[in-house]
């Protein structure tokens, strides 16, 4: 009992309305500064997004150019392949006549030519025959040489076009990948802008809530019952700037955590903060005590109602110095740390917003 009285003596008195007004004004300035920072960051991201949009347009044009070049080179290659097939067919069709003449001339040999020429007793006829044979042979040679040259040229052209098509196809693939990368970057920047806008809107909403609280405080201060009525500030605008209920390292975090050897997990609705037995646990924000009594699994538990469906829970207490219905301010001592169900010494802390637990580390000020 003496310990409880000593703790109660050290508990901070409720804040008066003037202090509440000053605290609201400080938080409004902080939120407005955050909104300005988010706006500046948003402008920077908009600039980056504009550059990315231009880059995307360039990549789109590169892709269209590569696709046009691919169609053109593919058409040229197909046309060259068709010409080559035609030349091959012409060569195959013309080969039998030339081959027969070559075979016949080969059979005759040089002596055969002489016999063929001497078979006539007309000297002029012999001359004509000699010139005719030579002309046919030269014509066959020219035809074959020209055909070989055409075949070689078309084959070289086909190889060059095939190589060019491979290179253009690779450029087309590179352009597709580059455009996809820019598209992903644009999407990421758009998501970032949406996030910044959402955070800025939330900051503006919090400022509006605090400004309304300021107006309520001003009216209360001017009223006759200013000394007996204390206006509580909403807790949401102080997200990320709330004091810790107790100083210490987090030994158990919020969320799903492994449990046992078989891959099972458990959901933890709050955090546990390392402490020494007897350390004081304080309220992080003003409100009304909704519950203060032993609770199975939590030792002695204190629940504070901060209004607007926001609650904070303080567990693993050995004892408490507040009772249900008590109005408490930020920093009010609620009780002292006792042993946790696991056998160690740690304070349990939980935040519930709109009926569901949220990560307390997102609401507390960084240590």
Secondary structure, DSSP 8 states (H G I E B T S, - for coil): -HHHHHHHHHS-----HHHHHHHHHHHHHHHHHHHHHHHHHHHHHHHHHHHHHHHHHHHHHHHHHHHHHHHHHHHHHHHHHHHHHHHHHHHHHHHHHHHHHHHHHHHHHHHHHHHHHHT-S-HHHHHHHHHHHHHHHHHHHHHHHHHHHHHHHHHHHHHHHHHHHHHHHHHHHHHHHHHHHHHHHHHHHHHHHHHHHHHHHHHHHHHHHHHHHHHHHHHHHHSTTTTT------SGGGTT-B--SS-S-EEE-SEEEEETTTTEEEEE-SEEEE--TT-EEE-SS-EEEEEEEEETTTEEEEEEE-STTEEEEEEEEEEES--TT-EE-TT-EEEEE-B-TTSSBEEEEEEEETTEEE-GGGTB---
